[in-house]
């Protein structure tokens, strides 16, 4: 049973948090920058090497 399905996601690894809105991640071995929609501390979540899910959206 799936509780929530989100399309267009890709696994990534956290490299560092640059500021409240931007995190540096590694996707497919390439460093990229991503927007964070939660500007809270997230100290225990945004740790170097931690696995995350990236949602790609287009404006």
C-alpha distance matrix in Angstrom:
0.0 3.8 6.5 9.3 10.4 14.2 16.3 19.5 18.6 20.5 20.9 24.2 26.4 28.3 32.0 33.5 33.3 36.3 36.4 34.4 33.0 32.9 31.3 32.4 29.7 29.8 27.7 28.5 31.5 33.0 33.6 32.6 32.6 29.7 29.7 28.1 27.1 27.2 30.9 30.4 31.5 28.2 30.4 27.9 25.4 27.9 29.5 31.1 29.0 25.7 22.7 21.4 19.6 22.0 21.3 24.1 25.4 28.7 31.3
3.8 0.0 3.8 5.6 6.8 10.4 12.9 16.1 15.2 17.4 18.0 21.2 23.6 25.4 29.1 30.4 30.1 33.0 33.0 31.0 29.4 29.3 27.9 29.1 26.5 26.8 24.8 25.8 28.9 30.0 30.5 29.3 29.1 26.1 26.1 24.5 23.5 23.8 27.5 27.3 28.6 25.3 27.8 25.5 22.8 25.1 26.9 28.5 26.6 23.2 20.2 18.4 16.4 18.5 17.6 20.5 21.7 25.0 27.6
6.5 3.8 0.0 3.8 6.9 10.1 13.3 16.6 15.6 18.1 18.7 21.5 23.6 24.8 28.6 29.5 28.8 31.6 31.2 28.8 27.4 27.8 26.7 28.4 26.2 26.9 25.3 26.8 29.7 30.5 30.5 29.1 28.4 25.2 24.6 22.7 21.3 21.3 25.0 24.7 26.2 23.1 25.8 23.8 21.2 23.7 25.9 27.9 26.4 22.9 20.2 18.0 16.1 18.2 17.1 20.1 21.0 24.4 26.6
9.3 5.6 3.8 0.0 3.8 6.5 9.9 13.1 12.4 15.3 16.4 19.2 21.6 22.8 26.5 27.3 26.4 29.0 28.6 26.3 24.6 24.9 24.0 25.7 23.5 24.4 22.6 24.4 27.3 27.8 27.8 26.0 25.3 22.0 21.4 19.7 18.4 18.9 22.7 22.9 24.6 21.7 24.6 23.0 20.0 22.0 24.4 26.2 24.9 21.5 18.7 16.0 13.6 15.1 13.6 16.5 17.3 20.6 22.9
10.4 6.8 6.9 3.8 0.0 3.8 6.5 9.9 9.7 12.8 14.5 17.6 20.5 22.0 25.6 26.8 26.2 28.6 28.6 26.6 24.4 24.3 23.3 24.6 22.2 22.7 20.5 21.9 25.1 25.6 25.9 24.2 23.8 20.7 20.5 19.5 18.5 19.7 23.5 24.1 25.8 22.8 25.7 24.2 20.9 22.3 24.7 26.0 24.4 21.4 18.1 15.4 12.4 13.4 11.6 14.1 15.0 18.3 20.9
14.2 10.4 10.1 6.5 3.8 0.0 3.8 6.8 6.8 10.3 12.6 15.3 18.4 19.8 23.2 24.2 23.5 25.6 25.7 23.8 21.4 21.1 20.4 21.6 19.4 20.1 17.8 19.6 22.8 22.8 22.9 20.9 20.4 17.3 17.1 16.5 15.7 17.4 21.1 22.2 24.0 21.2 24.2 23.1 19.6 20.5 23.0 24.1 22.8 20.0 16.8 13.6 10.2 10.4 8.0 10.4 11.3 14.6 17.3
16.3 12.9 13.3 9.9 6.5 3.8 0.0 3.8 5.7 9.2 12.3 15.2 18.7 20.4 23.5 24.9 24.5 26.2 26.6 25.1 22.3 21.7 20.9 21.6 19.3 19.5 16.7 18.0 21.4 21.3 21.9 19.9 19.9 17.1 17.5 17.7 17.2 19.5 23.0 24.6 26.2 23.6 26.4 25.5 21.8 22.1 24.5 25.1 23.6 21.2 17.8 14.8 11.0 10.4 7.7 8.8 9.8 12.7 15.9
19.5 16.1 16.6 13.1 9.9 6.8 3.8 0.0 3.8 6.8 10.4 12.8 16.5 18.3 21.1 22.6 22.4 23.9 24.6 23.7 20.6 19.5 18.6 18.9 16.5 16.5 13.5 14.8 18.3 17.9 18.6 16.6 16.8 14.4 15.4 16.3 16.5 19.1 22.2 24.1 25.6 23.0 25.6 25.0 21.1 20.9 23.1 23.2 21.7 19.9 16.5 13.6 9.8 8.2 5.8 5.8 7.7 10.5 14.1
18.6 15.2 15.6 12.4 9.7 6.8 5.7 3.8 0.0 3.8 6.9 9.5 13.1 15.0 18.0 19.7 19.7 21.7 22.6 21.7 19.1 17.7 16.3 16.5 13.8 13.9 11.2 12.9 16.1 16.1 16.6 14.9 15.3 12.9 14.1 14.5 15.2 17.3 20.4 21.9 22.9 20.1 22.4 21.5 17.7 17.6 19.6 19.7 18.1 16.1 12.7 9.8 6.2 5.3 4.5 6.4 9.4 12.7 16.1
20.5 17.4 18.1 15.3 12.8 10.3 9.2 6.8 3.8 0.0 3.8 6.5 10.2 12.8 15.6 17.8 18.5 20.6 22.1 21.8 19.3 17.3 15.2 14.7 11.5 10.8 7.9 9.3 12.5 12.9 13.8 12.8 13.9 12.3 14.5 15.1 16.7 18.5 21.2 22.6 23.0 20.1 21.8 20.8 17.1 16.5 17.9 17.4 15.5 14.0 10.5 8.4 5.6 5.1 6.6 8.0 11.6 14.6 18.0
20.9 18.0 18.7 16.4 14.5 12.6 12.3 10.4 6.9 3.8 0.0 3.8 7.1 10.1 13.1 15.7 16.9 19.4 21.2 21.2 19.3 17.0 14.3 13.5 10.0 9.0 7.0 8.5 11.1 12.2 12.9 12.7 13.9 12.8 15.1 15.2 17.2 18.4 20.8 21.7 21.5 18.3 19.6 18.2 14.7 14.2 15.0 14.4 12.0 10.6 7.0 5.8 4.7 6.1 9.0 11.0 14.6 17.7 21.0
24.2 21.2 21.5 19.2 17.6 15.3 15.2 12.8 9.5 6.5 3.8 0.0 3.8 6.7 9.4 12.1 13.7 16.1 18.3 18.7 17.0 14.4 11.3 10.0 6.4 5.6 4.9 7.6 9.0 9.7 9.7 9.8 11.1 10.5 13.3 13.6 16.3 17.3 19.1 20.0 19.5 16.6 17.4 16.5 13.1 11.7 12.3 11.2 9.2 8.5 5.9 5.2 5.8 6.4 10.1 11.7 15.3 18.1 21.0
26.4 23.6 23.6 21.6 20.5 18.4 18.7 16.5 13.1 10.2 7.1 3.8 0.0 3.8 6.4 9.4 11.6 14.4 16.9 17.8 16.8 14.0 10.4 8.8 5.5 5.2 6.8 9.4 9.2 10.2 9.3 10.3 11.4 11.5 14.2 14.0 17.1 17.4 18.6 19.2 18.0 15.1 15.1 14.2 11.3 9.5 9.2 7.6 5.5 5.6 4.7 5.8 8.3 9.3 13.1 14.9 18.3 21.1 23.7
28.3 25.4 24.8 22.8 22.0 19.8 20.4 18.3 15.0 12.8 10.1 6.7 3.8 0.0 3.8 5.9 8.0 11.0 13.4 14.4 14.0 11.2 7.4 6.5 4.6 6.5 9.3 12.3 11.7 11.7 9.5 10.0 10.0 10.2 12.4 11.9 15.2 15.2 15.8 16.2 14.7 12.3 12.1 11.8 9.2 6.5 6.4 5.1 5.2 5.4 6.5 6.9 9.8 10.4 14.0 15.7 18.7 21.4 23.5
32.0 29.1 28.6 26.5 25.6 23.2 23.5 21.1 18.0 15.6 13.1 9.4 6.4 3.8 0.0 3.8 7.2 9.5 12.6 14.6 14.4 11.2 7.6 5.3 5.0 6.7 10.3 13.1 11.4 10.9 8.1 9.3 9.6 11.0 13.5 13.6 17.2 17.2 17.1 17.7 15.9 14.2 13.3 13.7 11.8 8.5 7.6 4.9 6.2 8.2 9.9 10.7 13.3 13.3 16.7 17.9 20.7 22.9 24.8
33.5 30.4 29.5 27.3 26.8 24.2 24.9 22.6 19.7 17.8 15.7 12.1 9.4 5.9 3.8 0.0 3.8 6.2 9.2 11.4 11.9 9.0 5.9 5.2 7.0 9.8 13.3 16.4 14.9 13.8 10.5 10.7 9.6 10.7 12.4 12.1 15.7 15.3 14.4 15.0 13.0 12.1 11.1 12.5 11.1 7.3 7.1 5.9 8.8 10.0 12.1 12.3 14.8 14.6 17.7 18.8 21.2 23.3 24.6
33.3 30.1 28.8 26.4 26.2 23.5 24.5 22.4 19.7 18.5 16.9 13.7 11.6 8.0 7.2 3.8 0.0 3.8 5.7 7.6 8.4 6.3 4.3 6.0 8.7 12.2 15.1 18.6 17.6 16.1 12.6 11.7 9.4 9.7 10.2 9.4 12.8 12.2 10.9 11.8 10.2 10.0 9.6 11.9 10.6 6.9 8.3 8.7 11.7 11.9 13.7 13.0 15.0 14.5 17.0 18.2 20.0 22.0 22.9
36.3 33.0 31.6 29.0 28.6 25.6 26.2 23.9 21.7 20.6 19.4 16.1 14.4 11.0 9.5 6.2 3.8 0.0 3.8 7.2 7.8 5.5 5.4 6.7 10.3 13.7 16.6 20.1 18.9 16.7 12.9 11.6 8.9 9.9 10.2 10.4 13.7 13.6 11.7 13.3 12.2 12.9 12.7 15.4 14.2 10.6 12.0 11.8 14.8 15.4 17.1 16.1 17.7 16.4 18.6 19.1 20.4 21.9 22.3
36.4 33.0 31.2 28.6 28.6 25.7 26.6 24.6 22.6 22.1 21.2 18.3 16.9 13.4 12.6 9.2 5.7 3.8 0.0 3.8 5.5 5.4 7.1 9.7 13.1 16.7 19.3 22.9 22.1 19.9 16.2 14.3 11.1 11.0 9.9 9.4 11.9 11.5 8.9 10.7 10.2 11.8 12.2 15.4 14.5 11.4 13.5 14.3 17.4 17.4 18.9 17.4 18.7 17.4 19.0 19.7 20.5 21.9 21.8
34.4 31.0 28.8 26.3 26.6 23.8 25.1 23.7 21.7 21.8 21.2 18.7 17.8 14.4 14.6 11.4 7.6 7.2 3.8 0.0 3.8 6.1 8.2 11.7 14.5 18.3 20.4 24.1 23.9 21.8 18.4 16.1 12.6 11.3 9.1 7.5 9.1 8.2 5.1 7.5 8.0 9.9 11.3 14.6 13.5 11.2 14.1 15.7 18.6 17.7 19.0 17.0 18.0 16.8 17.9 19.0 19.4 21.0 20.7
33.0 29.4 27.4 24.6 24.4 21.4 22.3 20.6 19.1 19.3 19.3 17.0 16.8 14.0 14.4 11.9 8.4 7.8 5.5 3.8 0.0 3.8 7.0 10.5 13.0 16.7 18.3 22.0 22.1 19.8 16.6 13.8 10.1 8.3 5.6 5.0 6.9 7.7 6.1 9.5 10.8 11.6 13.7 16.4 14.4 12.1 15.2 16.4 18.7 17.8 18.3 15.9 16.2 14.4 15.0 15.7 15.8 17.3 17.0
32.9 29.3 27.8 24.9 24.3 21.1 21.7 19.5 17.7 17.3 17.0 14.4 14.0 11.2 11.2 9.0 6.3 5.5 5.4 6.1 3.8 0.0 3.8 6.8 9.6 13.2 15.0 18.7 18.6 16.2 12.8 10.2 6.5 5.6 4.8 5.7 9.0 10.1 9.2 11.9 12.3 12.5 13.9 16.2 14.0 11.0 13.6 14.0 16.1 15.8 16.2 14.1 14.6 12.7 14.0 14.4 15.2 16.7 17.0
31.3 27.9 26.7 24.0 23.3 20.4 20.9 18.6 16.3 15.2 14.3 11.3 10.4 7.4 7.6 5.9 4.3 5.4 7.1 8.2 7.0 3.8 0.0 3.8 6.3 10.0 12.3 16.0 15.6 13.7 10.4 8.5 5.7 5.4 6.5 6.8 10.5 11.1 10.8 12.7 12.2 11.5 12.3 14.1 11.6 8.3 10.4 10.4 12.4 12.2 12.9 11.2 12.4 11.0 13.3 14.1 15.9 17.8 18.9
32.4 29.1 28.4 25.7 24.6 21.6 21.6 18.9 16.5 14.7 13.5 10.0 8.8 6.5 5.3 5.2 6.0 6.7 9.7 11.7 10.5 6.8 3.8 0.0 3.8 7.1 9.9 13.3 12.4 10.3 6.8 5.8 4.5 6.4 9.0 10.1 13.9 14.8 14.6 16.3 15.5 14.4 14.6 15.9 13.5 9.9 10.9 9.6 11.0 11.9 12.5 11.6 12.9 11.5 14.2 14.6 16.9 18.6 20.1
29.7 26.5 26.2 23.5 22.2 19.4 19.3 16.5 13.8 11.5 10.0 6.4 5.5 4.6 5.0 7.0 8.7 10.3 13.1 14.5 13.0 9.6 6.3 3.8 0.0 3.8 6.5 10.0 9.4 8.2 5.6 5.4 6.0 7.1 10.3 11.2 14.8 15.8 16.4 17.9 17.1 15.2 15.5 15.9 13.0 10.1 10.7 9.0 9.1 9.8 9.6 8.9 10.2 9.1 12.4 13.1 16.0 18.1 20.2
29.8 26.8 26.9 24.4 22.7 20.1 19.5 16.5 13.9 10.8 9.0 5.6 5.2 6.5 6.7 9.8 12.2 13.7 16.7 18.3 16.7 13.2 10.0 7.1 3.8 0.0 3.8 6.6 5.7 5.2 4.4 6.1 8.5 10.0 13.5 14.7 18.1 19.2 20.1 21.4 20.5 18.3 18.4 18.3 15.4 12.9 12.8 10.4 9.2 10.5 9.7 9.9 10.9 10.2 13.5 13.9 17.2 19.3 21.8
27.7 24.8 25.3 22.6 20.5 17.8 16.7 13.5 11.2 7.9 7.0 4.9 6.8 9.3 10.3 13.3 15.1 16.6 19.3 20.4 18.3 15.0 12.3 9.9 6.5 3.8 0.0 3.8 5.3 5.3 6.4 7.1 9.8 10.6 14.1 15.6 18.5 20.2 21.6 23.2 22.7 20.3 20.9 20.5 17.3 15.2 15.6 13.6 11.8 12.4 10.4 10.0 9.8 8.7 11.7 11.7 15.3 17.3 20.3
28.5 25.8 26.8 24.4 21.9 19.6 18.0 14.8 12.9 9.3 8.5 7.6 9.4 12.3 13.1 16.4 18.6 20.1 22.9 24.1 22.0 18.7 16.0 13.3 10.0 6.6 3.8 0.0 3.8 5.6 8.5 10.0 13.2 14.2 17.8 19.3 22.2 23.9 25.4 26.9 26.3 23.7 24.2 23.5 20.3 18.5 18.4 16.0 13.7 14.6 12.5 12.7 12.4 11.7 14.3 14.0 17.6 19.4 22.6
31.5 28.9 29.7 27.3 25.1 22.8 21.4 18.3 16.1 12.5 11.1 9.0 9.2 11.7 11.4 14.9 17.6 18.9 22.1 23.9 22.1 18.6 15.6 12.4 9.4 5.7 5.3 3.8 0.0 3.8 6.7 9.6 13.0 14.8 18.6 20.1 23.4 24.7 25.8 27.1 26.1 23.8 23.7 23.2 20.4 18.2 17.5 14.5 12.5 14.3 13.1 14.0 14.6 14.0 16.9 16.7 20.2 21.8 24.7
33.0 30.0 30.5 27.8 25.6 22.8 21.3 17.9 16.1 12.9 12.2 9.7 10.2 11.7 10.9 13.8 16.1 16.7 19.9 21.8 19.8 16.2 13.7 10.3 8.2 5.2 5.3 5.6 3.8 0.0 3.8 6.4 10.1 12.4 16.2 18.3 21.6 23.4 24.1 25.9 25.2 23.3 23.4 23.5 20.6 17.9 17.8 15.0 13.8 15.5 14.5 14.6 14.9 13.4 16.0 15.2 18.4 19.5 22.1
33.6 30.5 30.5 27.8 25.9 22.9 21.9 18.6 16.6 13.8 12.9 9.7 9.3 9.5 8.1 10.5 12.6 12.9 16.2 18.4 16.6 12.8 10.4 6.8 5.6 4.4 6.4 8.5 6.7 3.8 0.0 3.8 7.1 10.0 13.7 15.7 19.2 20.7 21.1 22.9 22.1 20.5 20.6 21.1 18.5 15.4 15.4 12.7 12.5 14.3 13.9 13.8 14.5 12.8 15.6 15.0 17.9 19.1 21.3
32.6 29.3 29.1 26.0 24.2 20.9 19.9 16.6 14.9 12.8 12.7 9.8 10.3 10.0 9.3 10.7 11.7 11.6 14.3 16.1 13.8 10.2 8.5 5.8 5.4 6.1 7.1 10.0 9.6 6.4 3.8 0.0 3.8 6.6 10.3 12.9 16.2 18.2 18.6 20.9 20.6 19.3 20.0 20.9 18.0 14.9 15.8 14.0 14.1 15.1 14.5 13.3 13.4 10.9 13.1 12.2 14.6 15.7 17.7
32.6 29.1 28.4 25.3 23.8 20.4 19.9 16.8 15.3 13.9 13.9 11.1 11.4 10.0 9.6 9.6 9.4 8.9 11.1 12.6 10.1 6.5 5.7 4.5 6.0 8.5 9.8 13.2 13.0 10.1 7.1 3.8 0.0 3.8 7.0 9.7 13.1 15.1 15.2 17.8 17.8 16.9 17.9 19.4 16.5 13.4 15.0 13.9 14.9 15.3 15.0 13.3 13.3 10.7 12.4 11.8 13.6 14.8 16.1
29.7 26.1 25.2 22.0 20.7 17.3 17.1 14.4 12.9 12.3 12.8 10.5 11.5 10.2 11.0 10.7 9.7 9.9 11.0 11.3 8.3 5.6 5.4 6.4 7.1 10.0 10.6 14.2 14.8 12.4 10.0 6.6 3.8 0.0 3.8 6.5 9.7 12.0 12.8 15.5 16.1 15.0 16.7 18.0 14.9 12.3 14.7 14.5 15.4 14.9 14.1 11.6 11.0 8.2 9.4 9.3 10.8 12.6 13.9
29.7 26.1 24.6 21.4 20.5 17.1 17.5 15.4 14.1 14.5 15.1 13.3 14.2 12.4 13.5 12.4 10.2 10.2 9.9 9.1 5.6 4.8 6.5 9.0 10.3 13.5 14.1 17.8 18.6 16.2 13.7 10.3 7.0 3.8 0.0 3.8 6.4 9.1 9.8 13.0 14.4 13.8 16.1 17.8 14.9 12.7 15.8 16.4 17.6 16.6 16.0 13.1 12.3 9.7 10.0 10.2 10.6 12.3 12.9
28.1 24.5 22.7 19.7 19.5 16.5 17.7 16.3 14.5 15.1 15.2 13.6 14.0 11.9 13.6 12.1 9.4 10.4 9.4 7.5 5.0 5.7 6.8 10.1 11.2 14.7 15.6 19.3 20.1 18.3 15.7 12.9 9.7 6.5 3.8 0.0 3.8 5.5 6.7 9.5 11.1 10.4 13.1 14.8 12.0 10.4 13.9 15.3 16.8 15.1 14.8 11.9 11.6 10.0 10.5 11.9 12.5 14.8 15.4
27.1 23.5 21.3 18.4 18.5 15.7 17.2 16.5 15.2 16.7 17.2 16.3 17.1 15.2 17.2 15.7 12.8 13.7 11.9 9.1 6.9 9.0 10.5 13.9 14.8 18.1 18.5 22.2 23.4 21.6 19.2 16.2 13.1 9.7 6.4 3.8 0.0 3.8 6.3 9.1 11.8 11.4 14.7 16.3 13.7 12.9 16.7 18.6 19.9 17.8 17.2 13.9 13.1 11.7 11.1 12.7 12.3 14.7 14.8
27.2 23.8 21.3 18.9 19.7 17.4 19.5 19.1 17.3 18.5 18.4 17.3 17.4 15.2 17.2 15.3 12.2 13.6 11.5 8.2 7.7 10.1 11.1 14.8 15.8 19.2 20.2 23.9 24.7 23.4 20.7 18.2 15.1 12.0 9.1 5.5 3.8 0.0 3.8 5.5 8.5 8.2 11.8 13.5 11.4 11.3 15.0 17.6 19.3 16.9 16.9 14.0 14.1 13.5 13.7 15.8 15.9 18.4 18.6
30.9 27.5 25.0 22.7 23.5 21.1 23.0 22.2 20.4 21.2 20.8 19.1 18.6 15.8 17.1 14.4 10.9 11.7 8.9 5.1 6.1 9.2 10.8 14.6 16.4 20.1 21.6 25.4 25.8 24.1 21.1 18.6 15.2 12.8 9.8 6.7 6.3 3.8 0.0 3.8 6.6 8.1 10.9 13.6 12.3 11.5 15.0 17.5 19.8 18.0 18.7 16.2 16.8 16.1 16.6 18.3 18.4 20.5 20.3
30.4 27.3 24.7 22.9 24.1 22.2 24.6 24.1 21.9 22.6 21.7 20.0 19.2 16.2 17.7 15.0 11.8 13.3 10.7 7.5 9.5 11.9 12.7 16.3 17.9 21.4 23.2 26.9 27.1 25.9 22.9 20.9 17.8 15.5 13.0 9.5 9.1 5.5 3.8 0.0 3.8 5.7 8.5 11.1 10.7 10.7 14.0 17.0 19.5 17.4 18.5 16.5 17.6 17.7 18.6 20.8 21.2 23.7 23.7
31.5 28.6 26.2 24.6 25.8 24.0 26.2 25.6 22.9 23.0 21.5 19.5 18.0 14.7 15.9 13.0 10.2 12.2 10.2 8.0 10.8 12.3 12.2 15.5 17.1 20.5 22.7 26.3 26.1 25.2 22.1 20.6 17.8 16.1 14.4 11.1 11.8 8.5 6.6 3.8 0.0 3.8 5.2 8.4 8.9 8.7 11.3 14.5 17.3 15.5 17.3 16.1 17.9 18.4 20.0 22.4 23.3 25.8 26.2
28.2 25.3 23.1 21.7 22.8 21.2 23.6 23.0 20.1 20.1 18.3 16.6 15.1 12.3 14.2 12.1 10.0 12.9 11.8 9.9 11.6 12.5 11.5 14.4 15.2 18.3 20.3 23.7 23.8 23.3 20.5 19.3 16.9 15.0 13.8 10.4 11.4 8.2 8.1 5.7 3.8 0.0 3.8 5.6 5.2 6.0 8.9 12.4 14.6 12.3 13.9 12.7 14.8 15.8 17.7 20.4 21.8 24.7 25.5
30.4 27.8 25.8 24.6 25.7 24.2 26.4 25.6 22.4 21.8 19.6 17.4 15.1 12.1 13.3 11.1 9.6 12.7 12.2 11.3 13.7 13.9 12.3 14.6 15.5 18.4 20.9 24.2 23.7 23.4 20.6 20.0 17.9 16.7 16.1 13.1 14.7 11.8 10.9 8.5 5.2 3.8 0.0 3.8 5.5 5.7 7.0 10.6 13.2 11.6 14.1 13.9 16.7 17.9 20.3 22.9 24.6 27.5 28.4
27.9 25.5 23.8 23.0 24.2 23.1 25.5 25.0 21.5 20.8 18.2 16.5 14.2 11.8 13.7 12.5 11.9 15.4 15.4 14.6 16.4 16.2 14.1 15.9 15.9 18.3 20.5 23.5 23.2 23.5 21.1 20.9 19.4 18.0 17.8 14.8 16.3 13.5 13.6 11.1 8.4 5.6 3.8 0.0 3.8 6.0 6.4 10.2 11.9 9.6 12.1 12.5 15.6 17.6 20.1 23.1 25.2 28.3 29.7
25.4 22.8 21.2 20.0 20.9 19.6 21.8 21.1 17.7 17.1 14.7 13.1 11.3 9.2 11.8 11.1 10.6 14.2 14.5 13.5 14.4 14.0 11.6 13.5 13.0 15.4 17.3 20.3 20.4 20.6 18.5 18.0 16.5 14.9 14.9 12.0 13.7 11.4 12.3 10.7 8.9 5.2 5.5 3.8 0.0 3.8 5.7 9.2 10.3 7.5 9.2 8.9 11.8 13.7 16.3 19.4 21.5 24.8 26.4
27.9 25.1 23.7 22.0 22.3 20.5 22.1 20.9 17.6 16.5 14.2 11.7 9.5 6.5 8.5 7.3 6.9 10.6 11.4 11.2 12.1 11.0 8.3 9.9 10.1 12.9 15.2 18.5 18.2 17.9 15.4 14.9 13.4 12.3 12.7 10.4 12.9 11.3 11.5 10.7 8.7 6.0 5.7 6.0 3.8 0.0 3.8 6.7 8.8 7.0 9.1 8.8 11.7 12.9 15.7 18.2 20.5 23.4 24.9
29.5 26.9 25.9 24.4 24.7 23.0 24.5 23.1 19.6 17.9 15.0 12.3 9.2 6.4 7.6 7.1 8.3 12.0 13.5 14.1 15.2 13.6 10.4 10.9 10.7 12.8 15.6 18.4 17.5 17.8 15.4 15.8 15.0 14.7 15.8 13.9 16.7 15.0 15.0 14.0 11.3 8.9 7.0 6.4 5.7 3.8 0.0 3.8 6.3 5.6 8.9 10.1 13.6 15.1 18.4 20.8 23.3 26.2 27.9
31.1 28.5 27.9 26.2 26.0 24.1 25.1 23.2 19.7 17.4 14.4 11.2 7.6 5.1 4.9 5.9 8.7 11.8 14.3 15.7 16.4 14.0 10.4 9.6 9.0 10.4 13.6 16.0 14.5 15.0 12.7 14.0 13.9 14.5 16.4 15.3 18.6 17.6 17.5 17.0 14.5 12.4 10.6 10.2 9.2 6.7 3.8 0.0 3.8 5.6 8.9 10.7 14.1 15.3 18.8 20.8 23.6 26.3 28.2
29.0 26.6 26.4 24.9 24.4 22.8 23.6 21.7 18.1 15.5 12.0 9.2 5.5 5.2 6.2 8.8 11.7 14.8 17.4 18.6 18.7 16.1 12.4 11.0 9.1 9.2 11.8 13.7 12.5 13.8 12.5 14.1 14.9 15.4 17.6 16.8 19.9 19.3 19.8 19.5 17.3 14.6 13.2 11.9 10.3 8.8 6.3 3.8 0.0 3.8 6.4 9.2 12.7 14.3 18.1 20.1 23.3 26.1 28.5
25.7 23.2 22.9 21.5 21.4 20.0 21.2 19.9 16.1 14.0 10.6 8.5 5.6 5.4 8.2 10.0 11.9 15.4 17.4 17.7 17.8 15.8 12.2 11.9 9.8 10.5 12.4 14.6 14.3 15.5 14.3 15.1 15.3 14.9 16.6 15.1 17.8 16.9 18.0 17.4 15.5 12.3 11.6 9.6 7.5 7.0 5.6 5.6 3.8 0.0 3.8 6.5 10.2 12.5 16.1 18.7 21.8 24.9 27.3
22.7 20.2 20.2 18.7 18.1 16.8 17.8 16.5 12.7 10.5 7.0 5.9 4.7 6.5 9.9 12.1 13.7 17.1 18.9 19.0 18.3 16.2 12.9 12.5 9.6 9.7 10.4 12.5 13.1 14.5 13.9 14.5 15.0 14.1 16.0 14.8 17.2 16.9 18.7 18.5 17.3 13.9 14.1 12.1 9.2 9.1 8.9 8.9 6.4 3.8 0.0 3.8 7.1 9.9 13.4 16.1 19.4 22.6 25.3
21.4 18.4 18.0 16.0 15.4 13.6 14.8 13.6 9.8 8.4 5.8 5.2 5.8 6.9 10.7 12.3 13.0 16.1 17.4 17.0 15.9 14.1 11.2 11.6 8.9 9.9 10.0 12.7 14.0 14.6 13.8 13.3 13.3 11.6 13.1 11.9 13.9 14.0 16.2 16.5 16.1 12.7 13.9 12.5 8.9 8.8 10.1 10.7 9.2 6.5 3.8 0.0 3.8 6.5 9.9 12.8 15.9 19.3 21.9
19.6 16.4 16.1 13.6 12.4 10.2 11.0 9.8 6.2 5.6 4.7 5.8 8.3 9.8 13.3 14.8 15.0 17.7 18.7 18.0 16.2 14.6 12.4 12.9 10.2 10.9 9.8 12.4 14.6 14.9 14.5 13.4 13.3 11.0 12.3 11.6 13.1 14.1 16.8 17.6 17.9 14.8 16.7 15.6 11.8 11.7 13.6 14.1 12.7 10.2 7.1 3.8 0.0 3.8 6.5 9.7 12.8 16.3 19.1
22.0 18.5 18.2 15.1 13.4 10.4 10.4 8.2 5.3 5.1 6.1 6.4 9.3 10.4 13.3 14.6 14.5 16.4 17.4 16.8 14.4 12.7 11.0 11.5 9.1 10.2 8.7 11.7 14.0 13.4 12.8 10.9 10.7 8.2 9.7 10.0 11.7 13.5 16.1 17.7 18.4 15.8 17.9 17.6 13.7 12.9 15.1 15.3 14.3 12.5 9.9 6.5 3.8 0.0 3.8 6.3 9.5 12.8 15.7
21.3 17.6 17.1 13.6 11.6 8.0 7.7 5.8 4.5 6.6 9.0 10.1 13.1 14.0 16.7 17.7 17.0 18.6 19.0 17.9 15.0 14.0 13.3 14.2 12.4 13.5 11.7 14.3 16.9 16.0 15.6 13.1 12.4 9.4 10.0 10.5 11.1 13.7 16.6 18.6 20.0 17.7 20.3 20.1 16.3 15.7 18.4 18.8 18.1 16.1 13.4 9.9 6.5 3.8 0.0 3.7 6.3 10.0 12.8
24.1 20.5 20.1 16.5 14.1 10.4 8.8 5.8 6.4 8.0 11.0 11.7 14.9 15.7 17.9 18.8 18.2 19.1 19.7 19.0 15.7 14.4 14.1 14.6 13.1 13.9 11.7 14.0 16.7 15.2 15.0 12.2 11.8 9.3 10.2 11.9 12.7 15.8 18.3 20.8 22.4 20.4 22.9 23.1 19.4 18.2 20.8 20.8 20.1 18.7 16.1 12.8 9.7 6.3 3.7 0.0 3.8 6.8 10.1
25.4 21.7 21.0 17.3 15.0 11.3 9.8 7.7 9.4 11.6 14.6 15.3 18.3 18.7 20.7 21.2 20.0 20.4 20.5 19.4 15.8 15.2 15.9 16.9 16.0 17.2 15.3 17.6 20.2 18.4 17.9 14.6 13.6 10.8 10.6 12.5 12.3 15.9 18.4 21.2 23.3 21.8 24.6 25.2 21.5 20.5 23.3 23.6 23.3 21.8 19.4 15.9 12.8 9.5 6.3 3.8 0.0 3.8 6.7
28.7 25.0 24.4 20.6 18.3 14.6 12.7 10.5 12.7 14.6 17.7 18.1 21.1 21.4 22.9 23.3 22.0 21.9 21.9 21.0 17.3 16.7 17.8 18.6 18.1 19.3 17.3 19.4 21.8 19.5 19.1 15.7 14.8 12.6 12.3 14.8 14.7 18.4 20.5 23.7 25.8 24.7 27.5 28.3 24.8 23.4 26.2 26.3 26.1 24.9 22.6 19.3 16.3 12.8 10.0 6.8 3.8 0.0 3.8
31.3 27.6 26.6 22.9 20.9 17.3 15.9 14.1 16.1 18.0 21.0 21.0 23.7 23.5 24.8 24.6 22.9 22.3 21.8 20.7 17.0 17.0 18.9 20.1 20.2 21.8 20.3 22.6 24.7 22.1 21.3 17.7 16.1 13.9 12.9 15.4 14.8 18.6 20.3 23.7 26.2 25.5 28.4 29.7 26.4 24.9 27.9 28.2 28.5 27.3 25.3 21.9 19.1 15.7 12.8 10.1 6.7 3.8 0.0
